[in-house]
Amino acid sequence: MGHVLLAVAPVFALILAGRLLERMRFPGPGFWPLSESLTYYVLLPALLVRGLSGRTMSPEYWILVFSLALAVLAMAVLLVLIRPLLRLSDPAFTSVFQGAIRPNTYIALSLAEALLGPDWMALSAAALLTLIPLVNVLSVACLTRFGSGRSGGWSRPLLEIARNPLILASAAGMVMNVMGLGLPRLADATLGILGQAALPMGLLAVGAGLRPADTKSHATPALLSSGLHLLALPVLAWTATGILQAPDAIQMTAILFTAVPVSVSSFILARQMGGDHEAMAAIITTQTILALGTLSPILYFLE
């Protein structure tokens, strides 16, 4: 378990550092939301394009696609089936639903770099190209059905999926890879410098966005969603990869991308489409804190 702990500890150290910096109001008001936008729209796409354009894509990655899709769809069906038993308001249920299926990209990529070896970028891109559209469509469907009525329908969220910078960057890198198009030397060096800043900046921004005080009044949905996401979802991924006889690297990738806590972007979607955004904030904070204790044993025992 030592190598897993060594991979997990620095990730959460940076998240904690981000939280402390935000508490100190450093470097100033408004910095952290802007830094997250910079990371999401510039730094992380640079990392993905550069990393994918020079990697070999294995046909076995389709096993990863199917495994992740099966795990997420199984969790979505389970949640809909048990919804009458949960005794939650419809908006609160949408937050539990999002919290159970959406992965935090920054944490997942940081751990993938440390644990998956030289093919981590290609494996991660296959995971992102599967999860980002799937969890967004499922989340929008849930919010459209169970949100509080402020939903604007499907057009805007689906447009956002099509314009998602991580999807576009992953697709561009894969197309260049398949066509044998390498990056010019200057572009490669420039994107390399930008990409090096992506994951540390993203993790600091995750920490800065945590709101521990919000968890007290939403303990039930926060703990329920955390158990489903941090424990049940990786077990479903492990089961799916076992059924499909996935190679070790594929199985580890599927487990890793389902074991990380929920994405911060789920808060924005909840607020836009009539979900319980306060419960969503509590779920994000609770999962991020609890993942410090769950990630290492989950990755070790299911590896």
N, C-alpha and C positions, 0 to 999 in steps of 0.2 A: 504493500500500500504506500510505501515511501515515495515512489515516483509520482503517484497521483497527488499526494499531499503537497509535494514540491511544485506541482503544476497549479493546484487550486489556491495555495496560500498567497502567492503574489497577486493573483487576480483580485482576491478579496481585500488584500492590503491596499491596492489602488482604489477600490470602491470606498473603503474606509477613509482613505486620504481625501477623496472627493467630498465625502460628507463633512469631514473636519474643516476643509477649506471653505465650504459653503457656510458652515456655522460661524466661521471667522469673518464672513463677508469678504473673502479674498478671491479674486483680485478686485471685485466690485460688482455693483448691482447689474443684473442682466447678462453677466458674462457667461454663465453656465448654459442657459438656453441657446445662446448664440454659438457656443463652442460645440454643443451637441448637433446643431444644424450644420456647422462646418464639417464635422466628422461624418455625418450621415450623407451629405450631398457631395463632398469633395474627397476627403481623406480615405474613407472606406471603399468607395468605388475605385480610387486609384490603386489601392491594395489588391482588389479583386481582379481588375483588368491586367495588371502586371503579372500577378501570380498565375493566372489562368492561361495567358497567352503562350507560356512556355511549358505547360504541363501536358502529359499524355493522359487522355481520358479513356478509362477502361470500360468495356461493355458491362462489366460487373456492377457498375454504378446504378444500373437499372434496378438491381436488387435493393439498393439503398432507397431509391425513389419509392418503390412499392412498399417497402417495410415502413417507412415514415408515414406514407399515406394510410396504410392499414391501421397503424397505431393511433393516429390522430382521428381518423374516422370512427374507430371503435370507441374512443373516448367521447367523441361528440354524440354518438348514439346512446352511450351509457348515460350521459348527462340528461339528455332529453327524456329517457325512460324513467330516471329517478327524480326528475323535477317535481312531481307532485308530492314526493316524500320529504322534500327539503324545507318546506314551509318558509320560503323566501319570497319577497316581492319579485315581480317579473323583471324590473330593472336590476335588482341585486343578482338575480339568476344570470343575467347576461354578463355581469362582471365575473361571477364564478366560472362561467363558460369560457370567457376569454382567458381568464387566469389559468385554466386547466390545459390550454392548447398552444398558447403563443410563446415562442422562445425569445430570450434576450440574445440578440445577434452578437453584441460585443463580448459578452461572457463566453458564448459558445465558440466564437472564433479564437479568442485568447487561449482557451483550453485546447482547442483543436491544434493550434500551432505547437503547443507544448507536448501533446500526447499522441498525435496521429502520424508523426514521421514526415518524410519528404513529400508525401502526396496529400498533406493536410488541406492545401488550398483547393485542389480539385474535388476532394471529398466534401469539403465545406460548401463549395459552390453547388454541387449536386443536391446537398441538403437544403440550401437556401432556395434554390429554384423550385424545390418541391414544397417546402413549408410556407414560404411567404405568400404565394397565391392561395394555397389551400386554407391556411388559417384565417386569412383575410376574408375569403368568400364565406367560410363557415361563420365567422364572427359577424359579418354584415347580415347574413341570413338570420342569425339568432337575434340581433338587435332589431332587425326589421319586424320580426315576429313578436318579440317580448319587450322591446324598448318602450319608453313612455309616450311615444307618439310624435317625437320631434324629428324622427328620421326623414331624411330627404330622399329616400329610395336608394336604388342600386347604382345609378349612373355615376355619381361622384366617387364613391368608394372604389368601384371597378376601374374608373379612370385613374385613380391614385395607384392601384395595383399595376396598371399598364405603365405608369410613369415612375414606379418605384426605382430609385437609383441603384439599389442593390441587385434587383432583377436585371435592369438594363446593363449594369457593369458585368454581371456574371454572364449574361447572354453574349455581350460583346467579346469578352475574353474567350468564351467557348467557341464562338464563330471564328475568331482569329486562329485559335488552336486547330480546329478542324481543317481550315483552309491553308494552314501552314504559314500564316502571316506573322512574322515576328515584329516586335516593336523596334522602331529606330533607336539607335543607341542613346540619343539625347532624351527621347521620350521615356525610354526605359529607366534611365538614371533619375529623371525628374519624378516620375511616378513612384520610383523606389523611395525617394526621400519623403514624399507625401505619405506613402503607405506606412512608413515606419511610425508615424505619429498617430495613426488611426486608432489602434486598439488601446494604448494608454489614455488618450484623450477621451475615447468612448467610455472607458471604465470610470475615469474620474467624473464624467458627466452623470453616469448612473448613480454614483454615490451622492453627488450633489442634489440629485432629484429625490432622494429618499425622504419620507416624512413619517418618522416613527410615531408622532403624536396622533396621527390619523387612524392608527390600528385599534385603539381602545374601543371605539364605538362600533366597529365592524369586525369583531373578533370571529364570529361564526363563519361568514363567507370567506374571510381571509384564511382561516385554518382549514376549512373544507377544500378550498381551491388549492391551497398549498399541498395538502395530502394527495389530491388527485394528480397534480402536475409533477411534484417532486418525487413521488414514490410510484404511483400507479402507471403514469404515462411511460416512464422508462422501462417498466416491467412489460408493458404492452409492446414496446419497440423490441425488447429482447426476445419476446415470444415470436413476433413477426419475423425477425431475422433468423430465428431458429427454424421456423417452419419453412422459410425460403432457402435454408442452408447457406447463409451469407458467410463470406470470408471474415476473418477476425477484424480486419480494418473497417469493413462495412458495418459490422455489428457494433464496434466501438463508436463509430460515428453516429449511428442511429441512437444509441443509448445516450451519448453526450448531448446531442441536440434536443433530446426530449427531457433530459434531467436538469437543464439549466432553468433558472427562474423566468418569470413572465417578462415580456417586453414592456418597456416604458411607454411605447406608442399606443398600447391598449387604453391608457388613460384618455388620450386625445380622441380615440374612436368612441369611447363610452360617452364622453361629453358631447360629441357632435351628433350622436345618433340616439340619444335618450336613454342611455344606460345609467347605472348608479356610479358616477365618477368618483364619489367619495369612497365607496366600497372598493372601487378599482385601485385607488391610491393606496388603501390599506393592504390590499392583496399584493401589490407590487412590492411594498416595503417588507411585508411579512415573508414573502417568498425569497426575497434577496437575502434577508437575514438568516432564514432557516436553511437556505441552500448551502451556507457555509458548513453546516453540520451534515447535510445529506449527500452532497456531491461526491465526496471522497469514498464513503462506503458503497454508494450505488455504482460508481464507476469501477471500483475494485471488485466487488462481488459479482457484477454482471459482465465484467470484461471477459 
